[in-house]
Amino acid sequence: MVDFIGIRRVQELVGDLGPAAIIAGMAGEIEADYRRWREFEKSPRHATHSAVGVIELMPACDGRQYTFKYVNGHPKNTSKGLLTVMAFGMLADVETGYPLVLSEMTLTTALRTAATSALAARWMARRNSRVMALIGNGSQAEFQAIGFHAMLGIRELRLYDTDPAATHKLQANLARLDLEGLRVVRCGSTAEALRGADIVTTVTADKRNATILTPGMICPGMHLNAVGGDCPGKTELHADILLRPDARVVVEFEPQSRIEGEIQQLPADFPVIELTEIVTGRQPGRMSGAEVTIFDSVGFALQDFSALRHLYRLHQERRGGHAEIDLIPDLEDPKDLFSVVAAPAPARARPLPVAELTA
């Protein structure tokens, strides 16, 4: 039997600990894994593109444990009442190849994305950053707001989305959260949202080379957290922002970011810094208070490795919903696989109800 973490179990863990604590815990796990970067087997994710979206597989391994994530990106899904992005994944033991846990990763990815964003900003943004513009108020926005409020002390959040309903949704959710000391300002344009911002997070969904931020909007000292550009042909920043002489561009894993990140717009020899160089102290997060720092984030499998392992540890440590699925045959004779179908399934091998698996 294999442990199973479904939506209900993640809801339970987040309800017990709070989303800010989960995000901060994941950030700590991600930072620790980036410090041992060389231990990991790394590769760009495998992507299958179509006219309407992308389906991706994201593996990572440190020689002891292996993870993969299946994730999609379909911007038009909301018109069908479906999520733009959903995911699931697995953590396995390398020594035996056996899975340890099968998990939902839709909520987990949102939590780890916020954790990675806030972690990078903690190293790269100015220490006194208190105002953040949040451009794109869809499914990732609340998690980003919680992460930056908890980990960087953001006190003013300036919101803009081309869909007013998305901003209304975000405002309502933030009001229910009642984050201490957080002022939320609804803005009429991207340019208005950026006025006075120390940090700018862009997390839009359109699969196209969009220009969400233009050079004239950017002020010295800003930190840009570019999250939405995450596949070939999908960007958010005007290329000239990246080419500013005072810009410092940091990526998660350079070979993948060359394909999918904002830097896909630039020559292959354009210099960038990997996040591991920052968290290990081999490179500074910023050189001066006036420098424009850019975290060109596309999401990398190591972050899923860290997040899933953290979630699995919480799942084992805390009481509550514990579920298993009969994913692997349990044999008296490991050479007699046919015995599984030659006799009725034992009661203990019954699978979870479909409703639980799909909840």
Contacts in CASP RR format, 6 or more apart in sequence:
PFRMAT RR
TARGET T0000
AUTHOR 0000-0000-0000
METHOD contacts of the structure
MODEL  1
MVDFIGIRRVQELVGDLGPAAIIAGMAGEIEADYRRWREFEKSPRHATHS
AVGVIELMPACDGRQYTFKYVNGHPKNTSKGLLTVMAFGMLADVETGYPL
VLSEMTLTTALRTAATSALAARWMARRNSRVMALIGNGSQAEFQAIGFHA
MLGIRELRLYDTDPAATHKLQANLARLDLEGLRVVRCGSTAEALRGADIV
TTVTADKRNATILTPGMICPGMHLNAVGGDCPGKTELHADILLRPDARVV
VEFEPQSRIEGEIQQLPADFPVIELTEIVTGRQPGRMSGAEVTIFDSVGF
ALQDFSALRHLYRLHQERRGGHAEIDLIPDLEDPKDLFSVVAAPAPARAR
PLPVAELTA
1 324 0 8 1.000
1 325 0 8 1.000
1 326 0 8 1.000
1 327 0 8 1.000
1 328 0 8 1.000
1 330 0 8 1.000
1 348 0 8 1.000
1 349 0 8 1.000
2 99 0 8 1.000
2 100 0 8 1.000
2 101 0 8 1.000
2 102 0 8 1.000
2 324 0 8 1.000
2 325 0 8 1.000
2 326 0 8 1.000
2 327 0 8 1.000
2 328 0 8 1.000
3 100 0 8 1.000
3 101 0 8 1.000
3 102 0 8 1.000
3 312 0 8 1.000
3 315 0 8 1.000
3 316 0 8 1.000
3 322 0 8 1.000
3 323 0 8 1.000
3 324 0 8 1.000
4 101 0 8 1.000
4 102 0 8 1.000
4 103 0 8 1.000
4 323 0 8 1.000
4 324 0 8 1.000
4 325 0 8 1.000
4 352 0 8 1.000
4 357 0 8 1.000
5 101 0 8 1.000
5 102 0 8 1.000
5 103 0 8 1.000
5 104 0 8 1.000
5 311 0 8 1.000
5 312 0 8 1.000
5 315 0 8 1.000
5 323 0 8 1.000
6 103 0 8 1.000
6 104 0 8 1.000
6 323 0 8 1.000
6 356 0 8 1.000
6 357 0 8 1.000
6 359 0 8 1.000
7 104 0 8 1.000
7 106 0 8 1.000
7 107 0 8 1.000
7 359 0 8 1.000
8 321 0 8 1.000
8 356 0 8 1.000
8 359 0 8 1.000
9 315 0 8 1.000
9 321 0 8 1.000
9 323 0 8 1.000
10 104 0 8 1.000
10 107 0 8 1.000
10 108 0 8 1.000
10 311 0 8 1.000
11 107 0 8 1.000
12 320 0 8 1.000
12 321 0 8 1.000
13 22 0 8 1.000
13 311 0 8 1.000
13 314 0 8 1.000
13 315 0 8 1.000
13 318 0 8 1.000
14 22 0 8 1.000
14 107 0 8 1.000
14 111 0 8 1.000
16 318 0 8 1.000
17 314 0 8 1.000
19 111 0 8 1.000
19 143 0 8 1.000
19 146 0 8 1.000
20 146 0 8 1.000
20 147 0 8 1.000
20 149 0 8 1.000
20 150 0 8 1.000
22 111 0 8 1.000
22 314 0 8 1.000
23 111 0 8 1.000
23 114 0 8 1.000
23 115 0 8 1.000
23 118 0 8 1.000
23 143 0 8 1.000
23 146 0 8 1.000
23 147 0 8 1.000
23 150 0 8 1.000
23 151 0 8 1.000
24 115 0 8 1.000
24 147 0 8 1.000
24 150 0 8 1.000
24 151 0 8 1.000
25 115 0 8 1.000
25 310 0 8 1.000
26 111 0 8 1.000
26 112 0 8 1.000
26 115 0 8 1.000
26 306 0 8 1.000
26 307 0 8 1.000
26 310 0 8 1.000
27 115 0 8 1.000
27 116 0 8 1.000
27 118 0 8 1.000
27 119 0 8 1.000
27 151 0 8 1.000
28 115 0 8 1.000
28 119 0 8 1.000
28 306 0 8 1.000
29 306 0 8 1.000
29 307 0 8 1.000
29 309 0 8 1.000
29 310 0 8 1.000
30 112 0 8 1.000
30 115 0 8 1.000
30 116 0 8 1.000
30 119 0 8 1.000
30 302 0 8 1.000
30 303 0 8 1.000
30 306 0 8 1.000
30 307 0 8 1.000
31 119 0 8 1.000
31 279 0 8 1.000
32 306 0 8 1.000
33 40 0 8 1.000
33 62 0 8 1.000
33 302 0 8 1.000
33 305 0 8 1.000
33 306 0 8 1.000
34 275 0 8 1.000
34 276 0 8 1.000
34 279 0 8 1.000
34 280 0 8 1.000
34 302 0 8 1.000
35 276 0 8 1.000
35 279 0 8 1.000
35 280 0 8 1.000
36 62 0 8 1.000
37 274 0 8 1.000
37 276 0 8 1.000
37 280 0 8 1.000
37 302 0 8 1.000
39 62 0 8 1.000
39 63 0 8 1.000
40 60 0 8 1.000
40 61 0 8 1.000
40 62 0 8 1.000
40 302 0 8 1.000
40 305 0 8 1.000
41 60 0 8 1.000
41 61 0 8 1.000
41 62 0 8 1.000
41 63 0 8 1.000
42 60 0 8 1.000
42 253 0 8 1.000
42 301 0 8 1.000
42 302 0 8 1.000
43 59 0 8 1.000
43 255 0 8 1.000
43 301 0 8 1.000
44 253 0 8 1.000
44 255 0 8 1.000
44 256 0 8 1.000
44 259 0 8 1.000
44 260 0 8 1.000
45 56 0 8 1.000
45 57 0 8 1.000
45 58 0 8 1.000
45 59 0 8 1.000
45 256 0 8 1.000
45 301 0 8 1.000
46 56 0 8 1.000
46 57 0 8 1.000
46 58 0 8 1.000
47 54 0 8 1.000
47 55 0 8 1.000
47 56 0 8 1.000
47 231 0 8 1.000
47 232 0 8 1.000
48 54 0 8 1.000
48 55 0 8 1.000
48 56 0 8 1.000
49 231 0 8 1.000
49 232 0 8 1.000
52 74 0 8 1.000
52 76 0 8 1.000
53 72 0 8 1.000
53 73 0 8 1.000
53 74 0 8 1.000
53 75 0 8 1.000
53 207 0 8 1.000
54 72 0 8 1.000
54 73 0 8 1.000
54 74 0 8 1.000
54 207 0 8 1.000
54 231 0 8 1.000
55 70 0 8 1.000
55 71 0 8 1.000
55 72 0 8 1.000
55 73 0 8 1.000
56 69 0 8 1.000
56 70 0 8 1.000
56 71 0 8 1.000
56 72 0 8 1.000
56 73 0 8 1.000
57 68 0 8 1.000
57 69 0 8 1.000
57 70 0 8 1.000
58 68 0 8 1.000
58 69 0 8 1.000
58 71 0 8 1.000
58 300 0 8 1.000
58 301 0 8 1.000
58 304 0 8 1.000
59 66 0 8 1.000
59 67 0 8 1.000
59 68 0 8 1.000
59 301 0 8 1.000
60 66 0 8 1.000
60 67 0 8 1.000
60 68 0 8 1.000
60 301 0 8 1.000
60 302 0 8 1.000
60 304 0 8 1.000
60 305 0 8 1.000
61 67 0 8 1.000
61 94 0 8 1.000
61 305 0 8 1.000
62 305 0 8 1.000
63 94 0 8 1.000
64 93 0 8 1.000
64 94 0 8 1.000
64 95 0 8 1.000
65 91 0 8 1.000
65 92 0 8 1.000
65 93 0 8 1.000
65 94 0 8 1.000
65 100 0 8 1.000
65 305 0 8 1.000
65 309 0 8 1.000
66 91 0 8 1.000
66 92 0 8 1.000
66 93 0 8 1.000
66 94 0 8 1.000
66 97 0 8 1.000
67 89 0 8 1.000
67 90 0 8 1.000
67 91 0 8 1.000
67 92 0 8 1.000
67 301 0 8 1.000
67 304 0 8 1.000
67 305 0 8 1.000
67 308 0 8 1.000
67 309 0 8 1.000
68 89 0 8 1.000
68 90 0 8 1.000
68 301 0 8 1.000
69 87 0 8 1.000
69 88 0 8 1.000
69 89 0 8 1.000
69 105 0 8 1.000
69 109 0 8 1.000
69 301 0 8 1.000
69 304 0 8 1.000
69 308 0 8 1.000
70 87 0 8 1.000
70 88 0 8 1.000
70 89 0 8 1.000
71 85 0 8 1.000
71 86 0 8 1.000
71 87 0 8 1.000
71 105 0 8 1.000
71 109 0 8 1.000
72 85 0 8 1.000
72 86 0 8 1.000
72 87 0 8 1.000
73 84 0 8 1.000
73 85 0 8 1.000
73 207 0 8 1.000
73 231 0 8 1.000
74 82 0 8 1.000
74 84 0 8 1.000
74 85 0 8 1.000
75 84 0 8 1.000
75 205 0 8 1.000
75 206 0 8 1.000
75 207 0 8 1.000
77 83 0 8 1.000
77 84 0 8 1.000
78 84 0 8 1.000
83 106 0 8 1.000
83 139 0 8 1.000
84 139 0 8 1.000
84 205 0 8 1.000
85 106 0 8 1.000
85 109 0 8 1.000
85 139 0 8 1.000
86 106 0 8 1.000
87 104 0 8 1.000
87 105 0 8 1.000
87 106 0 8 1.000
87 108 0 8 1.000
87 109 0 8 1.000
88 102 0 8 1.000
88 103 0 8 1.000
88 104 0 8 1.000
88 105 0 8 1.000
88 106 0 8 1.000
89 102 0 8 1.000
89 103 0 8 1.000
89 104 0 8 1.000
89 105 0 8 1.000
89 304 0 8 1.000
89 308 0 8 1.000
90 99 0 8 1.000
90 101 0 8 1.000
90 102 0 8 1.000
90 103 0 8 1.000
91 99 0 8 1.000
91 100 0 8 1.000
91 101 0 8 1.000
91 103 0 8 1.000
91 305 0 8 1.000
91 308 0 8 1.000
91 309 0 8 1.000
91 312 0 8 1.000
92 98 0 8 1.000
92 99 0 8 1.000
92 100 0 8 1.000
93 99 0 8 1.000
93 100 0 8 1.000
98 328 0 8 1.000
99 327 0 8 1.000
99 328 0 8 1.000
100 312 0 8 1.000
101 308 0 8 1.000
101 312 0 8 1.000
101 315 0 8 1.000
102 325 0 8 1.000
102 327 0 8 1.000
103 308 0 8 1.000
103 311 0 8 1.000
103 312 0 8 1.000
105 304 0 8 1.000
105 307 0 8 1.000
105 308 0 8 1.000
108 304 0 8 1.000
108 307 0 8 1.000
108 308 0 8 1.000
108 311 0 8 1.000
109 304 0 8 1.000
109 307 0 8 1.000
110 139 0 8 1.000
110 140 0 8 1.000
110 143 0 8 1.000
111 143 0 8 1.000
111 307 0 8 1.000
112 303 0 8 1.000
112 304 0 8 1.000
112 306 0 8 1.000
112 307 0 8 1.000
113 140 0 8 1.000
113 143 0 8 1.000
113 144 0 8 1.000
113 227 0 8 1.000
113 297 0 8 1.000
113 299 0 8 1.000
113 303 0 8 1.000
114 140 0 8 1.000
114 143 0 8 1.000
114 144 0 8 1.000
114 146 0 8 1.000
114 147 0 8 1.000
114 148 0 8 1.000
115 147 0 8 1.000
115 303 0 8 1.000
115 307 0 8 1.000
116 252 0 8 1.000
116 297 0 8 1.000
116 299 0 8 1.000
116 303 0 8 1.000
117 144 0 8 1.000
117 147 0 8 1.000
117 148 0 8 1.000
117 201 0 8 1.000
117 225 0 8 1.000
117 227 0 8 1.000
117 295 0 8 1.000
117 297 0 8 1.000
118 144 0 8 1.000
118 147 0 8 1.000
118 148 0 8 1.000
118 150 0 8 1.000
118 151 0 8 1.000
118 152 0 8 1.000
119 151 0 8 1.000
119 279 0 8 1.000
120 225 0 8 1.000
120 250 0 8 1.000
120 275 0 8 1.000
120 278 0 8 1.000
120 295 0 8 1.000
120 297 0 8 1.000
121 129 0 8 1.000
121 148 0 8 1.000
121 151 0 8 1.000
121 152 0 8 1.000
121 199 0 8 1.000
121 223 0 8 1.000
121 225 0 8 1.000
121 295 0 8 1.000
122 151 0 8 1.000
122 152 0 8 1.000
123 278 0 8 1.000
123 279 0 8 1.000
123 285 0 8 1.000
124 223 0 8 1.000
124 248 0 8 1.000
124 250 0 8 1.000
124 278 0 8 1.000
124 285 0 8 1.000
124 286 0 8 1.000
124 293 0 8 1.000
124 295 0 8 1.000
125 152 0 8 1.000
125 198 0 8 1.000
125 199 0 8 1.000
125 223 0 8 1.000
125 286 0 8 1.000
125 293 0 8 1.000
126 198 0 8 1.000
126 221 0 8 1.000
126 223 0 8 1.000
126 286 0 8 1.000
126 289 0 8 1.000
128 198 0 8 1.000
129 152 0 8 1.000
129 154 0 8 1.000
129 198 0 8 1.000
129 199 0 8 1.000
129 223 0 8 1.000
130 153 0 8 1.000
130 154 0 8 1.000
130 155 0 8 1.000
130 156 0 8 1.000
130 198 0 8 1.000
131 154 0 8 1.000
131 155 0 8 1.000
131 156 0 8 1.000
131 157 0 8 1.000
131 158 0 8 1.000
131 196 0 8 1.000
131 197 0 8 1.000
131 198 0 8 1.000
131 199 0 8 1.000
132 145 0 8 1.000
132 148 0 8 1.000
132 154 0 8 1.000
132 156 0 8 1.000
132 157 0 8 1.000
132 158 0 8 1.000
132 197 0 8 1.000
132 198 0 8 1.000
132 199 0 8 1.000
132 200 0 8 1.000
132 201 0 8 1.000
133 158 0 8 1.000
133 159 0 8 1.000
133 160 0 8 1.000
133 187 0 8 1.000
133 190 0 8 1.000
133 193 0 8 1.000
133 194 0 8 1.000
133 197 0 8 1.000
133 199 0 8 1.000
133 200 0 8 1.000
133 201 0 8 1.000
134 141 0 8 1.000
134 144 0 8 1.000
134 145 0 8 1.000
134 157 0 8 1.000
134 158 0 8 1.000
134 159 0 8 1.000
134 160 0 8 1.000
134 170 0 8 1.000
134 193 0 8 1.000
134 201 0 8 1.000
134 203 0 8 1.000
135 160 0 8 1.000
135 161 0 8 1.000
135 190 0 8 1.000
135 193 0 8 1.000
135 200 0 8 1.000
135 201 0 8 1.000
135 202 0 8 1.000
135 203 0 8 1.000
135 204 0 8 1.000
135 212 0 8 1.000
135 213 0 8 1.000
136 160 0 8 1.000
136 161 0 8 1.000
136 166 0 8 1.000
136 202 0 8 1.000
136 203 0 8 1.000
136 204 0 8 1.000
136 205 0 8 1.000
137 159 0 8 1.000
137 160 0 8 1.000
137 161 0 8 1.000
137 163 0 8 1.000
137 166 0 8 1.000
137 167 0 8 1.000
137 169 0 8 1.000
137 170 0 8 1.000
138 161 0 8 1.000
138 163 0 8 1.000
138 166 0 8 1.000
138 169 0 8 1.000
138 170 0 8 1.000
138 203 0 8 1.000
138 205 0 8 1.000
140 203 0 8 1.000
140 227 0 8 1.000
141 159 0 8 1.000
141 166 0 8 1.000
141 170 0 8 1.000
141 203 0 8 1.000
142 170 0 8 1.000
142 173 0 8 1.000
142 174 0 8 1.000
142 177 0 8 1.000
144 201 0 8 1.000
144 203 0 8 1.000
144 225 0 8 1.000
144 227 0 8 1.000
145 154 0 8 1.000
145 157 0 8 1.000
145 170 0 8 1.000
145 174 0 8 1.000
145 179 0 8 1.000
145 182 0 8 1.000
146 177 0 8 1.000
146 179 0 8 1.000
148 154 0 8 1.000
148 199 0 8 1.000
148 201 0 8 1.000
149 155 0 8 1.000
149 157 0 8 1.000
149 179 0 8 1.000
149 182 0 8 1.000
152 199 0 8 1.000
154 182 0 8 1.000
154 199 0 8 1.000
155 181 0 8 1.000
155 182 0 8 1.000
155 183 0 8 1.000
156 182 0 8 1.000
156 183 0 8 1.000
156 184 0 8 1.000
156 185 0 8 1.000
157 174 0 8 1.000
157 182 0 8 1.000
157 183 0 8 1.000
157 184 0 8 1.000
157 185 0 8 1.000
158 185 0 8 1.000
158 187 0 8 1.000
158 192 0 8 1.000
158 193 0 8 1.000
158 194 0 8 1.000
158 195 0 8 1.000
158 197 0 8 1.000
159 167 0 8 1.000
159 170 0 8 1.000
159 171 0 8 1.000
159 184 0 8 1.000
159 185 0 8 1.000
159 186 0 8 1.000
159 187 0 8 1.000
159 193 0 8 1.000
160 167 0 8 1.000
160 186 0 8 1.000
160 187 0 8 1.000
160 188 0 8 1.000
160 189 0 8 1.000
160 190 0 8 1.000
160 192 0 8 1.000
160 193 0 8 1.000
161 167 0 8 1.000
161 170 0 8 1.000
167 186 0 8 1.000
171 184 0 8 1.000
171 186 0 8 1.000
174 182 0 8 1.000
174 184 0 8 1.000
175 184 0 8 1.000
187 193 0 8 1.000
190 212 0 8 1.000
190 213 0 8 1.000
190 217 0 8 1.000
191 217 0 8 1.000
194 200 0 8 1.000
194 213 0 8 1.000
194 217 0 8 1.000
194 218 0 8 1.000
194 219 0 8 1.000
196 219 0 8 1.000
197 222 0 8 1.000
198 221 0 8 1.000
198 222 0 8 1.000
198 223 0 8 1.000
199 222 0 8 1.000
199 223 0 8 1.000
199 224 0 8 1.000
199 225 0 8 1.000
200 213 0 8 1.000
200 222 0 8 1.000
200 223 0 8 1.000
200 224 0 8 1.000
200 225 0 8 1.000
201 225 0 8 1.000
201 227 0 8 1.000
202 212 0 8 1.000
202 213 0 8 1.000
202 224 0 8 1.000
202 225 0 8 1.000
202 226 0 8 1.000
202 227 0 8 1.000
202 228 0 8 1.000
202 236 0 8 1.000
202 237 0 8 1.000
203 227 0 8 1.000
203 228 0 8 1.000
204 210 0 8 1.000
204 212 0 8 1.000
204 228 0 8 1.000
204 229 0 8 1.000
204 236 0 8 1.000
205 228 0 8 1.000
206 234 0 8 1.000
207 231 0 8 1.000
207 233 0 8 1.000
207 234 0 8 1.000
208 233 0 8 1.000
208 234 0 8 1.000
209 233 0 8 1.000
209 234 0 8 1.000
209 235 0 8 1.000
209 265 0 8 1.000
210 234 0 8 1.000
210 235 0 8 1.000
210 236 0 8 1.000
211 236 0 8 1.000
211 237 0 8 1.000
211 238 0 8 1.000
212 236 0 8 1.000
212 237 0 8 1.000
213 224 0 8 1.000
213 236 0 8 1.000
213 237 0 8 1.000
213 238 0 8 1.000
213 241 0 8 1.000
214 238 0 8 1.000
214 241 0 8 1.000
215 238 0 8 1.000
215 240 0 8 1.000
215 241 0 8 1.000
215 244 0 8 1.000
218 224 0 8 1.000
218 241 0 8 1.000
218 244 0 8 1.000
218 292 0 8 1.000
220 246 0 8 1.000
220 289 0 8 1.000
220 290 0 8 1.000
220 291 0 8 1.000
220 292 0 8 1.000
221 289 0 8 1.000
221 290 0 8 1.000
221 291 0 8 1.000
221 292 0 8 1.000
221 293 0 8 1.000
222 292 0 8 1.000
222 293 0 8 1.000
223 286 0 8 1.000
223 292 0 8 1.000
223 293 0 8 1.000
223 294 0 8 1.000
223 295 0 8 1.000
224 237 0 8 1.000
224 241 0 8 1.000
224 292 0 8 1.000
224 293 0 8 1.000
224 294 0 8 1.000
224 295 0 8 1.000
225 295 0 8 1.000
225 297 0 8 1.000
226 236 0 8 1.000
226 237 0 8 1.000
226 261 0 8 1.000
226 262 0 8 1.000
226 294 0 8 1.000
226 295 0 8 1.000
226 296 0 8 1.000
226 297 0 8 1.000
227 297 0 8 1.000
228 234 0 8 1.000
228 236 0 8 1.000
228 297 0 8 1.000
229 235 0 8 1.000
229 236 0 8 1.000
229 260 0 8 1.000
229 261 0 8 1.000
229 262 0 8 1.000
229 298 0 8 1.000
230 260 0 8 1.000
230 261 0 8 1.000
230 297 0 8 1.000
230 298 0 8 1.000
230 299 0 8 1.000
231 260 0 8 1.000
231 298 0 8 1.000
232 259 0 8 1.000
232 260 0 8 1.000
232 264 0 8 1.000
233 264 0 8 1.000
234 260 0 8 1.000
235 261 0 8 1.000
235 262 0 8 1.000
235 264 0 8 1.000
235 265 0 8 1.000
236 262 0 8 1.000
237 262 0 8 1.000
237 294 0 8 1.000
239 265 0 8 1.000
239 266 0 8 1.000
241 247 0 8 1.000
241 292 0 8 1.000
241 294 0 8 1.000
242 249 0 8 1.000
242 262 0 8 1.000
242 263 0 8 1.000
242 265 0 8 1.000
242 266 0 8 1.000
242 270 0 8 1.000
242 294 0 8 1.000
242 296 0 8 1.000
243 266 0 8 1.000
244 292 0 8 1.000
246 290 0 8 1.000
246 291 0 8 1.000
246 292 0 8 1.000
247 291 0 8 1.000
247 292 0 8 1.000
247 293 0 8 1.000
247 294 0 8 1.000
248 273 0 8 1.000
248 285 0 8 1.000
248 286 0 8 1.000
248 287 0 8 1.000
248 291 0 8 1.000
248 292 0 8 1.000
248 293 0 8 1.000
248 294 0 8 1.000
249 262 0 8 1.000
249 263 0 8 1.000
249 270 0 8 1.000
249 271 0 8 1.000
249 272 0 8 1.000
249 273 0 8 1.000
249 294 0 8 1.000
249 296 0 8 1.000
250 272 0 8 1.000
250 273 0 8 1.000
250 274 0 8 1.000
250 275 0 8 1.000
250 278 0 8 1.000
250 285 0 8 1.000
250 293 0 8 1.000
250 294 0 8 1.000
250 295 0 8 1.000
250 296 0 8 1.000
251 257 0 8 1.000
251 261 0 8 1.000
251 263 0 8 1.000
251 272 0 8 1.000
251 273 0 8 1.000
251 274 0 8 1.000
251 275 0 8 1.000
251 296 0 8 1.000
251 297 0 8 1.000
251 298 0 8 1.000
252 274 0 8 1.000
252 275 0 8 1.000
252 297 0 8 1.000
252 298 0 8 1.000
252 299 0 8 1.000
252 300 0 8 1.000
252 302 0 8 1.000
252 303 0 8 1.000
253 274 0 8 1.000
253 300 0 8 1.000
253 302 0 8 1.000
254 272 0 8 1.000
254 274 0 8 1.000
256 298 0 8 1.000
256 300 0 8 1.000
257 263 0 8 1.000
257 264 0 8 1.000
257 272 0 8 1.000
257 296 0 8 1.000
257 298 0 8 1.000
258 264 0 8 1.000
258 268 0 8 1.000
260 298 0 8 1.000
261 296 0 8 1.000
261 298 0 8 1.000
262 294 0 8 1.000
262 296 0 8 1.000
263 270 0 8 1.000
263 272 0 8 1.000
263 296 0 8 1.000
272 296 0 8 1.000
273 283 0 8 1.000
275 295 0 8 1.000
277 283 0 8 1.000
278 284 0 8 1.000
278 285 0 8 1.000
285 293 0 8 1.000
286 293 0 8 1.000
315 322 0 8 1.000
323 352 0 8 1.000
323 356 0 8 1.000
324 352 0 8 1.000
325 351 0 8 1.000
325 352 0 8 1.000
325 357 0 8 1.000
326 349 0 8 1.000
326 350 0 8 1.000
326 351 0 8 1.000
329 337 0 8 1.000
329 340 0 8 1.000
330 349 0 8 1.000
331 337 0 8 1.000
331 339 0 8 1.000
331 340 0 8 1.000
332 339 0 8 1.000
333 339 0 8 1.000
351 357 0 8 1.000
END
